[in-house]
């Protein structure tokens, strides 16, 4: 089997160790004998349907974010990502990437950056910096990470939240929701990196990718997750 | 009167904290003295004939220490802030401590390392003769913010500094090089020929520009150091000079620290040949590529090395430097803490290229330690280390003992900042190193 990871704007949006998510997806697939290709999709690249089996979209700085927002619209990548997610292709987005997949992001200065409206959410820049370790209760169990954002994201429908914040700020520091999940697409504020310490989520993304690609149910071979789970547990006992 | 009161209070707190061993006495005295006289830094530093300010993400401590070394060889009396105290209160503490020497004109040169944020507050108060910008990398984004905004703030601060201040920039870092346009006075560049810093540079092309201070024909000699040709132009004459340099510090990044210190030295009128000769007698700061003896016995001498790691760029440079020098029986001890001084966010370990350490092909024994030992062990696993060869021990003292027991070759210790301080205390207890507040 083979899986292609589409790294969205990795050259512009790769802040806060989000590369750890790519490393984790790649290794966990390879350890099971699945071939992995990581393809970068930035402003210079063209994206077609069926190019990607798992999307990853990391965080970025304001300046880069506006560049990416306009490319998502003008290059047609935004439209393709939406269509692919509709047919079940999994996606993980963190922070800046998450914000651009909502309806819009309103920065401190300048006009609204349009998102691709994949998630029923919008984000507004605030003067609060929401920084610290975060623990969230989700359908995948507890997820742990580190958040660092000033944008506040509001879900138009709470049904779509990824989970409930146990420790930390989450989407906006007020309504206790964190992240968003629509079909197999996830948006969240968890760096850390997220996937290395939350292997259940990493495997879920791989499983979904293979199921969509090969059109059958896939059961991934279990791995020895000693270190992963110790790191996960340590974060919960220290911060949760 | 206000100044004197502030100085007296600061000195009193320094004495108390030293007597009761509350800390190194390097921040609290300044903090309280500043409450009485907020302009203390400006008033006291103005009494010093020359001041040099050093900022950037990596290399501040080594550059400051090397410049101080050059100055001492020239016979100058130098004061500088202590490692890790690179905020305004740290500078104030040093000034307060040396008040009587400063007032009686016994201090010739102040060397101040300032962190990326403190620079904007403190540099305009000091009005330094020379400012050095070393580099800017991602480091503790929770504290400094994004690289773009760090550079923007520096640029703004530079527009407020006036001649006779001179600026020295690392020309190989696109971000520091971009500061040239922000300053009206004299700007000079330093760099290494045919080398580009892998870092935050968005713009990829290195401009074909002549540097005033340039290292050429670089040859790295493992952990012993490097050899290169230094080309520099004199201020007074139109000539270009060439000098061979033997630097007793390993890795390309130390060449930049040297170039920065050397460039500042020439601006202060030091003799270039004397500076280069004196490198033979330079000893590194604690934890910066420092070598020590784990076993005092001359017969079975075992060496240990400490390399501070604190951000992706710095850590990767350390990995690059030690990897070609590792031997099959060497061991590695990593310690990752997440205290405020380390950065609470440990995401950065995923941007550092631990994979580089796997290029040896050896099955090295590794100990992972620190408050985030499990995150670290996990990172090592994903970098290709065999989990069976990774020992996890959160407690650094126990981890150090584990790494040392049965060691056949050398031990490489790579700690984050507060783990390094802890390591200093552990080594001091077993008689290997002095306590940090006794340094210098």
HADDOCK unambig.tbl for C-alpha pairs under 7 A between the chains (distance, minus, plus):
assign (segid A and resid 16 and name CA) (segid B and resid 347 and name CA) 5.84 0.50 0.50
assign (segid A and resid 16 and name CA) (segid B and resid 348 and name CA) 6.21 0.50 0.50
assign (segid A and resid 17 and name CA) (segid B and resid 347 and name CA) 4.87 0.50 0.50
assign (segid A and resid 17 and name CA) (segid B and resid 348 and name CA) 5.10 0.50 0.50
assign (segid A and resid 17 and name CA) (segid B and resid 350 and name CA) 5.06 0.50 0.50
assign (segid A and resid 17 and name CA) (segid B and resid 351 and name CA) 5.05 0.50 0.50
assign (segid A and resid 19 and name CA) (segid B and resid 350 and name CA) 6.44 0.50 0.50
assign (segid A and resid 19 and name CA) (segid B and resid 351 and name CA) 6.51 0.50 0.50
assign (segid A and resid 20 and name CA) (segid B and resid 350 and name CA) 4.93 0.50 0.50
assign (segid A and resid 27 and name CA) (segid B and resid 382 and name CA) 6.93 0.50 0.50
assign (segid A and resid 61 and name CA) (segid B and resid 146 and name CA) 6.94 0.50 0.50
assign (segid A and resid 131 and name CA) (segid B and resid 142 and name CA) 6.84 0.50 0.50
assign (segid A and resid 146 and name CA) (segid B and resid 345 and name CA) 6.43 0.50 0.50
assign (segid A and resid 148 and name CA) (segid B and resid 142 and name CA) 6.85 0.50 0.50
assign (segid A and resid 191 and name CA) (segid B and resid 347 and name CA) 6.59 0.50 0.50
assign (segid A and resid 192 and name CA) (segid B and resid 346 and name CA) 6.41 0.50 0.50
assign (segid A and resid 192 and name CA) (segid B and resid 347 and name CA) 4.37 0.50 0.50
assign (segid A and resid 193 and name CA) (segid B and resid 347 and name CA) 5.24 0.50 0.50
assign (segid A and resid 193 and name CA) (segid B and resid 350 and name CA) 6.95 0.50 0.50
assign (segid A and resid 227 and name CA) (segid B and resid 374 and name CA) 6.33 0.50 0.50
assign (segid A and resid 227 and name CA) (segid B and resid 377 and name CA) 6.65 0.50 0.50
assign (segid A and resid 227 and name CA) (segid B and resid 378 and name CA) 5.30 0.50 0.50
assign (segid A and resid 228 and name CA) (segid B and resid 378 and name CA) 6.01 0.50 0.50
assign (segid A and resid 230 and name CA) (segid B and resid 374 and name CA) 6.14 0.50 0.50
assign (segid A and resid 231 and name CA) (segid B and resid 374 and name CA) 4.70 0.50 0.50
assign (segid A and resid 231 and name CA) (segid B and resid 375 and name CA) 5.18 0.50 0.50
